[in-house]
Amino acid sequence: MVQVYRADQEGLPANDRGLAYGDGLFETILAEGPRAALLPWHLERLNRDAGRLGIPIVRGEIETLLTQALADFAGHYGGGRWILKVTLTRGAGGRGYRPDKHMEPNLLLVHAPAPPRPPVAGVTVDFSPVPLTVNPMLSGIKSL
């Protein structure tokens, strides 16, 4: 079972592996009212990447938790656009880089207003010569 922490609550353990070792991943979801843009895609990526990192989660549980958070937080924005930041960590405990085998993941949920829409005129795009990661294990994962 995943332990859930919301920005308006206290309780995230100081020895959480996401804080201590960057052991986790995140998703940033755009919502309008209680509806999230591309929610199935975000859920699929979250589940796939948690599996790649060896963080045990149950898809149905995460989907239920996120759907509930979307409904709970939507009222703060009067049906307007807002952002749900979802951070999943391996959980609390253990020292060093080898985590305990039976850890309970932590799910952090933070909401904020969506930034203004970009200008209609467009943006300038360029390629970066800097690779995103040199570690193939983390390739494509929005890791901490």
C-alpha positions as CSV (number, residue, x, y, z in Angstrom):
1,M,0.0,0.0,0.0
2,V,1.2,3.5,-0.8
3,Q,1.4,6.1,1.9
4,V,0.0,9.5,0.7
5,Y,1.2,12.9,1.8
6,R,-0.4,16.1,0.7
7,A,1.2,19.6,0.7
8,D,-1.2,20.8,3.3
9,Q,-0.4,18.0,5.7
10,E,2.7,17.2,7.9
11,G,4.3,13.9,8.1
12,L,6.8,13.0,5.3
13,P,9.6,11.1,7.1
14,A,13.0,12.8,7.2
15,N,14.6,9.5,6.2
16,D,12.5,9.2,3.0
17,R,14.7,7.8,0.3
18,G,13.5,10.3,-2.3
19,L,14.8,13.1,-0.1
20,A,18.0,11.3,1.0
21,Y,19.0,9.6,-2.3
22,G,16.8,10.9,-5.1
23,D,15.1,7.5,-5.1
24,G,11.9,8.1,-6.9
25,L,10.1,9.8,-9.8
26,F,7.6,12.5,-10.6
27,E,4.8,13.5,-12.9
28,T,3.4,17.0,-13.5
29,I,-0.2,16.9,-14.6
30,L,-2.2,19.7,-16.1
31,A,-5.9,19.7,-14.9
32,E,-8.9,21.8,-15.6
33,G,-11.5,21.5,-12.9
34,P,-11.4,17.8,-11.7
35,R,-10.3,16.5,-15.2
36,A,-6.6,15.8,-15.8
37,A,-5.2,16.2,-19.3
38,L,-3.7,12.9,-20.6
39,L,-4.4,11.0,-17.3
40,P,-4.1,7.5,-18.8
41,W,-0.8,8.4,-20.3
42,H,0.5,9.8,-17.0
43,L,-0.7,6.7,-15.2
44,E,1.0,4.4,-17.7
45,R,4.3,6.2,-17.5
46,L,4.2,6.3,-13.7
47,N,3.5,2.6,-13.5
48,R,6.1,1.7,-16.1
49,D,8.8,3.9,-14.6
50,A,8.1,2.7,-11.0
51,G,8.5,-0.9,-12.3
52,R,11.8,0.0,-13.9
53,L,13.1,1.5,-10.6
54,G,11.7,-1.5,-8.6
55,I,9.2,0.6,-6.7
56,P,6.2,-1.6,-5.9
57,I,2.9,0.1,-6.7
58,V,-0.5,-1.2,-7.8
59,R,-2.0,0.6,-10.8
60,G,-5.6,0.6,-9.5
61,E,-4.5,2.0,-6.2
62,I,-2.5,4.9,-7.8
63,E,-5.3,5.7,-10.2
64,T,-7.8,5.8,-7.4
65,L,-5.6,8.1,-5.3
66,L,-4.9,10.5,-8.2
67,T,-8.6,10.6,-9.2
68,Q,-9.5,11.5,-5.6
69,A,-6.8,14.1,-5.4
70,L,-8.0,15.7,-8.6
71,A,-11.6,15.9,-7.2
72,D,-10.3,17.2,-3.8
73,F,-8.0,19.9,-5.2
74,A,-10.1,21.1,-8.1
75,G,-12.3,23.3,-5.8
76,H,-9.3,25.5,-5.1
77,Y,-9.3,26.7,-8.7
78,G,-12.9,27.3,-9.5
79,G,-13.0,25.0,-12.6
80,G,-9.9,26.7,-14.0
81,R,-6.5,25.3,-15.0
82,W,-4.1,24.0,-12.3
83,I,-1.2,21.7,-11.9
84,L,-0.9,18.5,-9.8
85,K,2.7,17.5,-9.0
86,V,2.9,13.8,-8.2
87,T,6.1,12.5,-6.6
88,L,6.5,8.8,-5.9
89,T,9.4,7.8,-3.6
90,R,10.6,4.3,-2.6
91,G,9.7,5.1,1.0
92,A,11.4,5.7,4.3
93,G,14.2,3.8,5.9
94,G,17.4,2.1,5.2
95,R,20.9,3.6,4.9
96,G,23.2,3.6,1.9
97,Y,22.3,2.9,-1.7
98,R,20.8,-0.6,-1.1
99,P,17.2,-0.1,0.0
100,D,15.3,-2.5,2.3
101,K,13.4,-5.2,0.4
102,H,10.0,-4.5,2.0
103,M,9.5,-0.7,1.9
104,E,6.2,1.1,1.5
105,P,6.3,3.8,-1.2
106,N,5.4,7.4,-0.4
107,L,3.2,9.5,-2.7
108,L,3.5,13.2,-2.4
109,L,0.7,15.4,-4.0
110,V,1.2,19.1,-4.4
111,H,-1.2,21.4,-6.3
112,A,-0.6,24.9,-7.7
113,P,-2.2,27.3,-10.3
114,A,-1.3,26.6,-13.9
115,P,1.1,29.1,-15.4
116,P,-0.3,31.4,-18.0
117,R,-0.8,30.0,-21.5
118,P,2.1,30.7,-23.9
119,P,1.7,33.5,-26.4
120,V,-0.3,32.5,-29.6
121,A,2.6,33.8,-31.7
122,G,4.7,30.7,-30.8
123,V,8.1,30.0,-29.3
124,T,11.6,29.6,-30.5
125,V,12.9,26.0,-30.4
126,D,16.5,24.7,-30.5
127,F,18.4,21.5,-29.8
128,S,20.6,21.1,-26.8
129,P,24.0,19.4,-27.1
130,V,23.7,18.2,-23.5
131,P,22.3,14.6,-23.1
132,L,19.5,14.2,-20.7
133,T,21.2,11.3,-18.9
134,V,24.2,9.0,-19.4
135,N,22.6,6.3,-17.2
136,P,20.6,3.9,-19.4
137,M,18.6,2.8,-16.3
138,L,17.2,6.3,-15.9
139,S,16.7,7.0,-19.6
140,G,13.3,8.4,-20.2
141,I,12.3,8.5,-16.5
142,K,11.4,11.8,-14.8
143,S,13.6,10.7,-11.8
144,L,14.4,12.8,-8.7
